[in-house]
Amino acid sequence: MNTNRTLALVLVAVGLLLIIAGPLLPGGERAVVNDPPRTGHVTDLARADDGSILAGTQDGELWRLTDGAWRRVDVDLGNQPVTALAADLSGDPSEGPIGTGGGLVNAPSGLPPVAVRASDEAATANGLVVATGNGLLIEGQNDWRRALQGVHVYRLEPQAVDGADYLHAGTVDAGVFTAAVADLASWAPNSDGLPQQGNVFSFVVTAANRLIAGTSKGLYWQAAPMQPWQQLKVGLEQSRMLSLHLEPPDDGSQRLWIGSDDGLFSVELTEDDAGLQANTFAAPAAGPDAGLRYGVSWIVPFDEGVMFSAGGVYQFGDFGLPGWYWISLLGVVLLLLGGWLLPAHRGSAGA
């Protein structure tokens, strides 16, 4: 009988240990789903100044993640896909300019509405700039000024260099155009070294203020505006670089996150006076258990890792062991078995 009692107590103790240890076991870095209860694909993802995350969808919904919970933002976007959230995220997202497939919602006061698809937007010291499939719309006194008409502008990126502010326009089939923010009417081609007729989908600025462009044929970097572009070889030279995010420097290197049609990748970059180079080829990030069905279109910093969109929203960082719940479930089984043996032992002792 003492043997049965000892066995029962051991089973109970091991069961409790497994129940507690299951969710605490380290599993390394990987992606998990952290998706709003949305309808339609997530078409834009942005981080606000207060650390909250905004997600816009194909069906014209806007969601905000704060304190671990997604909440619907009360703004009427006319059921149009959300395409641009980059102008001003410091305040109420329902009050700032929001680019959609049908135009610009909450355009600056005194300006006529924008009724064409806004692919991106940038707030500058010289007014709001909106990228469209037919050039740029630039905020004026009482009307929108136009630039780069006939050019499909896909992405905008500000950069401050030697006390001057610049704005870069990544395009479909026409490379990059650049203007000083002080003179947004004058845009110059800035594509020396880029692939001919290449699409520019993304930008990021390094710690030493170099500009990286993500294209339809890999990555390129530029030491300063209007200087020649140089290829940044990371092993994805034939891939579309849909999105980029660069972490702050750590021990002399910078971690570059790359979103492509093939998933999420990361690579360590070294930057010095000689230029910019990748320490190794880009490594794929461990995806969610169900995999990704779509390319990674947006990447933003979140907690100790990143959050990215690929149809839905995913969070990448340090998480517990995959399948930890099976360990905890085994603990429950052992706990029940030990509990079953203990009453049997007590009953036998009483007889």
C-alpha positions as CSV (number, residue, x, y, z in Angstrom):
1,M,0.0,0.0,0.0
2,N,2.9,2.4,0.8
3,T,4.2,1.7,-2.7
4,N,0.9,2.8,-4.3
5,R,0.7,5.9,-2.1
6,T,4.3,6.9,-3.0
7,L,3.6,6.3,-6.7
8,A,0.4,8.4,-6.5
9,L,2.2,11.3,-4.8
10,V,5.0,11.1,-7.4
11,L,2.5,11.2,-10.2
12,V,0.7,14.2,-8.6
13,A,4.0,16.1,-8.2
14,V,5.2,15.4,-11.7
15,G,1.8,16.3,-13.1
16,L,1.7,19.7,-11.3
17,L,5.3,20.3,-12.5
18,L,4.4,19.6,-16.1
19,I,1.3,21.8,-16.0
20,I,3.3,24.7,-14.7
21,A,6.3,24.2,-16.8
22,G,4.5,23.8,-20.2
23,P,3.9,27.4,-21.0
24,L,7.2,28.5,-19.4
25,L,9.6,26.3,-21.4
26,P,11.7,28.4,-23.8
27,G,11.0,27.8,-27.5
28,G,13.1,30.6,-29.2
29,E,12.1,33.2,-31.7
30,R,9.1,32.5,-33.9
31,A,6.0,34.2,-35.3
32,V,2.5,33.8,-33.8
33,V,-0.8,35.1,-34.9
34,N,-1.9,38.4,-33.3
35,D,-4.7,39.4,-35.6
36,P,-7.6,41.8,-35.1
37,P,-11.1,40.3,-35.5
38,R,-11.2,41.9,-38.9
39,T,-12.9,41.3,-42.3
40,G,-10.7,41.5,-45.4
41,H,-6.9,41.3,-45.7
42,V,-4.8,43.7,-43.7
43,T,-3.5,46.2,-46.2
44,D,-1.6,48.6,-44.0
45,L,0.2,48.4,-40.6
46,A,1.7,51.3,-38.7
47,R,3.0,52.1,-35.2
48,A,1.8,55.2,-33.5
49,D,4.0,57.5,-31.3
50,D,2.3,56.1,-28.2
51,G,3.4,52.5,-29.1
52,S,0.0,51.3,-30.2
53,I,-0.4,49.5,-33.5
54,L,-2.8,50.4,-36.3
55,A,-4.1,47.9,-38.9
56,G,-6.2,48.9,-41.9
57,T,-8.0,46.3,-44.0
58,Q,-9.2,45.6,-47.5
59,D,-12.8,46.2,-46.4
60,G,-12.1,49.7,-45.0
61,E,-11.8,48.8,-41.3
62,L,-9.3,50.4,-39.0
63,W,-8.1,48.6,-35.8
64,R,-5.9,49.7,-33.0
65,L,-3.9,47.4,-30.6
66,T,-3.5,48.8,-27.1
67,D,-2.9,47.0,-23.8
68,G,-2.9,43.7,-25.6
69,A,-6.4,44.1,-27.1
70,W,-7.5,45.1,-30.6
71,R,-10.3,47.6,-30.8
72,R,-12.2,49.0,-33.8
73,V,-11.5,52.6,-34.6
74,D,-14.7,54.5,-35.3
75,V,-14.0,56.1,-38.6
76,D,-16.0,55.9,-41.9
77,L,-13.7,54.9,-44.7
78,G,-16.4,54.2,-47.2
79,N,-15.6,50.4,-47.3
80,Q,-12.4,51.3,-49.2
81,P,-9.1,49.5,-48.6
82,V,-6.8,51.3,-46.2
83,T,-3.6,52.1,-48.1
84,A,-1.7,54.8,-46.2
85,L,-1.3,55.5,-42.4
86,A,2.0,57.1,-42.3
87,A,1.2,60.9,-42.0
88,D,0.5,61.5,-38.3
89,L,-0.1,58.8,-35.8
90,S,0.5,60.8,-32.7
91,G,-3.1,61.6,-32.1
92,D,-6.5,60.1,-32.7
93,P,-6.2,57.9,-35.9
94,S,-9.7,58.8,-36.9
95,E,-8.8,62.5,-37.2
96,G,-5.5,62.4,-39.2
97,P,-5.2,61.9,-42.9
98,I,-5.9,58.3,-44.0
99,G,-5.2,57.1,-47.5
100,T,-7.7,54.7,-49.0
101,G,-8.3,53.1,-52.4
102,G,-10.9,55.8,-53.0
103,G,-8.9,58.8,-51.9
104,L,-7.8,60.6,-48.8
105,V,-10.1,60.7,-45.7
106,N,-9.6,63.7,-43.4
107,A,-7.7,65.8,-45.9
108,P,-6.0,68.9,-44.5
109,S,-8.5,71.7,-43.8
110,G,-9.3,74.0,-46.8
111,L,-8.1,71.6,-49.5
112,P,-10.4,69.9,-51.9
113,P,-11.0,66.1,-51.5
114,V,-8.6,63.6,-53.0
115,A,-10.6,61.1,-55.0
116,V,-7.9,58.9,-56.4
117,R,-6.1,56.0,-54.7
118,A,-3.5,57.2,-52.2
119,S,-0.6,54.7,-52.1
120,D,1.4,56.5,-49.5
121,E,1.6,59.8,-47.6
122,A,4.3,61.8,-45.8
123,A,3.9,64.8,-43.5
124,T,6.7,67.3,-44.2
125,A,7.6,70.8,-43.0
126,N,6.3,72.1,-46.3
127,G,2.9,70.3,-46.1
128,L,1.4,66.8,-46.7
129,V,2.6,64.8,-49.7
130,V,0.3,62.1,-51.1
131,A,1.6,59.5,-53.5
132,T,-0.8,58.3,-56.3
133,G,-0.7,56.2,-59.4
134,N,-0.4,59.5,-61.4
135,G,2.3,61.4,-59.5
136,L,2.2,63.4,-56.3
137,L,-0.3,65.7,-54.6
138,I,1.4,68.3,-52.4
139,E,-0.4,70.4,-49.9
140,G,-0.8,74.1,-51.0
141,Q,-2.5,77.1,-49.6
142,N,-6.0,76.4,-51.1
143,D,-5.4,73.6,-53.5
144,W,-3.2,70.6,-54.2
145,R,0.0,71.1,-56.2
146,R,1.0,68.3,-58.6
147,A,4.4,66.8,-59.3
148,L,5.7,63.8,-61.2
149,Q,2.5,63.5,-63.3
150,G,2.4,60.3,-65.3
151,V,4.6,58.5,-62.7
152,H,3.2,55.7,-60.5
153,V,4.5,56.6,-57.1
154,Y,4.3,53.7,-54.7
155,R,6.3,54.7,-51.5
156,L,7.6,57.9,-49.8
157,E,10.5,58.2,-47.4
158,P,11.9,61.3,-45.6
159,Q,15.6,61.7,-44.9
160,A,17.6,64.4,-43.1
161,V,21.1,64.8,-44.4
162,D,23.6,67.5,-43.3
163,G,20.9,69.8,-41.9
164,A,18.7,69.5,-45.0
165,D,15.4,67.5,-45.3
166,Y,14.7,65.4,-48.4
167,L,11.8,63.3,-49.5
168,H,12.3,60.2,-51.7
169,A,9.6,58.7,-54.0
170,G,9.8,55.1,-54.9
171,T,8.0,54.3,-58.1
172,V,6.7,51.5,-60.3
173,D,9.0,51.1,-63.4
174,A,10.8,54.5,-62.9
175,G,13.2,54.0,-60.0
176,V,13.5,56.8,-57.4
177,F,12.9,60.5,-57.5
178,T,14.1,62.9,-54.8
179,A,13.3,66.5,-53.8
180,A,14.4,68.8,-51.0
181,V,11.5,69.4,-48.7
182,A,12.1,73.1,-49.0
183,D,11.3,72.8,-52.8
184,L,8.8,70.0,-53.3
185,A,8.0,71.3,-56.8
186,S,11.4,70.2,-58.0
187,W,11.9,66.5,-58.3
188,A,15.0,64.9,-59.8
189,P,15.7,61.3,-61.0
190,N,17.8,59.5,-58.4
191,S,18.2,56.1,-59.9
192,D,21.9,55.8,-60.8
193,G,22.8,52.2,-60.1
194,L,19.3,50.8,-59.6
195,P,17.9,48.1,-62.0
196,Q,16.4,49.5,-65.2
197,Q,12.6,49.7,-65.0
198,G,12.8,48.4,-61.4
199,N,9.9,48.8,-58.9
200,V,10.8,50.4,-55.6
201,F,8.5,49.0,-52.9
202,S,10.2,50.1,-49.6
203,F,12.8,52.3,-47.9
204,V,14.6,52.5,-44.6
205,V,17.3,54.8,-43.3
206,T,20.3,53.4,-41.4
207,A,22.0,54.7,-38.2
208,A,24.6,56.5,-40.2
209,N,21.8,58.0,-42.4
210,R,22.3,55.9,-45.5
211,L,19.2,55.1,-47.5
212,I,18.3,51.5,-48.3
213,A,15.7,50.8,-51.1
214,G,13.8,47.6,-51.4
215,T,13.2,46.8,-55.1
216,S,11.7,44.1,-57.3
217,K,15.3,42.8,-57.7
218,G,16.8,43.0,-54.2
219,L,18.3,45.7,-52.0
220,Y,20.3,48.8,-52.8
221,W,21.9,51.5,-50.7
222,Q,22.9,55.1,-51.2
223,A,25.5,57.1,-49.2
224,A,23.7,60.4,-49.7
225,P,20.9,61.8,-51.9
226,M,21.7,61.7,-55.6
227,Q,24.8,59.6,-55.2
228,P,25.1,56.2,-57.0
229,W,23.2,53.2,-55.6
230,Q,25.1,50.1,-54.6
231,Q,23.7,46.6,-54.3
232,L,23.4,45.2,-50.8
233,K,23.8,41.5,-51.3
234,V,21.8,39.4,-48.8
235,G,21.0,36.3,-50.9
236,L,17.5,37.6,-52.0
237,E,18.7,39.4,-55.1
238,Q,15.8,38.1,-57.3
239,S,13.1,38.7,-54.7
240,R,10.7,41.5,-54.3
241,M,11.6,43.5,-51.2
242,L,8.0,44.5,-50.1
243,S,8.8,45.9,-46.7
244,L,11.8,46.9,-44.5
245,H,12.4,47.6,-40.9
246,L,15.8,48.4,-39.3
247,E,16.4,47.9,-35.5
248,P,18.6,50.4,-33.6
249,P,22.3,49.5,-33.6
250,D,23.5,46.8,-31.1
251,D,27.2,46.1,-30.5
252,G,28.1,47.7,-33.9
253,S,25.6,45.9,-36.1
254,Q,22.0,46.6,-37.2
255,R,19.4,44.0,-37.7
256,L,17.5,44.5,-40.9
257,W,14.1,42.9,-41.2
258,I,13.0,42.1,-44.8
259,G,9.4,41.3,-45.9
260,S,9.2,39.5,-49.2
261,D,6.9,37.2,-51.2
262,D,8.7,34.3,-49.6
263,G,8.1,35.4,-46.0
264,L,10.0,37.3,-43.3
265,F,13.8,37.4,-43.2
266,S,16.4,39.1,-41.1
267,V,20.1,39.9,-41.6
268,E,22.8,41.7,-39.6
269,L,24.4,44.7,-41.3
270,T,27.7,46.4,-40.5
271,E,28.1,50.1,-41.3
272,D,31.3,52.1,-41.2
273,D,33.1,54.8,-43.2
274,A,33.6,52.5,-46.1
275,G,29.9,51.8,-46.5
276,L,27.3,49.2,-45.7
277,Q,27.4,45.4,-46.0
278,A,25.6,42.3,-44.8
279,N,27.5,40.1,-42.4
280,T,25.8,36.9,-43.8
281,F,23.0,36.0,-46.1
282,A,19.5,36.8,-44.8
283,A,17.9,34.0,-42.7
284,P,14.3,33.2,-42.8
285,A,12.4,33.8,-39.6
286,A,10.4,30.9,-38.1
287,G,6.9,31.4,-39.2
288,P,3.6,30.5,-37.5
289,D,2.6,26.8,-37.4
290,A,0.1,27.3,-40.2
291,G,2.6,29.1,-42.4
292,L,2.1,32.3,-44.4
293,R,-0.2,32.4,-47.5
294,Y,0.8,35.9,-48.6
295,G,3.8,38.1,-48.8
296,V,5.0,40.3,-45.9
297,S,3.8,43.8,-46.8
298,W,4.5,45.8,-43.6
299,I,6.9,45.4,-40.6
300,V,6.8,47.6,-37.5
301,P,8.6,47.3,-34.1
302,F,6.6,45.7,-31.3
303,D,7.7,44.8,-27.8
304,E,11.2,43.0,-28.1
305,G,10.5,41.9,-31.7
306,V,8.4,43.0,-34.6
307,M,4.9,42.8,-35.9
308,F,4.2,42.2,-39.5
309,S,1.2,41.8,-41.9
310,A,0.8,39.0,-44.4
311,G,-2.9,38.9,-45.1
312,G,-3.3,38.9,-41.3
313,V,-1.2,40.3,-38.5
314,Y,1.6,38.3,-36.8
315,Q,4.0,39.0,-34.0
316,F,7.6,37.8,-34.0
317,G,9.6,37.4,-30.9
318,D,10.6,35.1,-28.1
319,F,7.8,32.7,-27.3
320,G,7.4,29.4,-25.4
321,L,8.1,26.0,-26.8
322,P,5.8,25.1,-29.7
323,G,3.3,22.5,-28.7
324,W,3.8,23.2,-25.0
325,Y,0.1,22.5,-24.3
326,W,0.8,18.8,-24.9
327,I,3.3,18.9,-22.0
328,S,0.7,20.5,-19.8
329,L,-2.0,18.1,-21.0
330,L,0.3,15.2,-20.0
331,G,0.6,16.9,-16.6
332,V,-3.2,16.9,-16.2
333,V,-3.4,13.2,-17.1
334,L,-0.7,12.4,-14.5
335,L,-2.4,14.5,-11.9
336,L,-5.7,12.8,-12.5
337,L,-4.1,9.4,-12.4
338,G,-2.3,10.1,-9.1
339,G,-5.5,11.5,-7.6
340,W,-7.3,8.3,-8.7
341,L,-4.8,6.1,-7.0
342,L,-4.8,8.0,-3.7
343,P,-8.5,7.4,-2.8
344,A,-8.1,3.7,-3.7
345,H,-5.2,3.5,-1.2
346,R,-7.2,5.3,1.5
347,G,-10.1,3.0,1.0
348,S,-8.0,-0.1,1.4
349,A,-6.4,1.3,4.5
350,G,-9.8,2.0,6.1
351,A,-11.0,-1.6,5.5
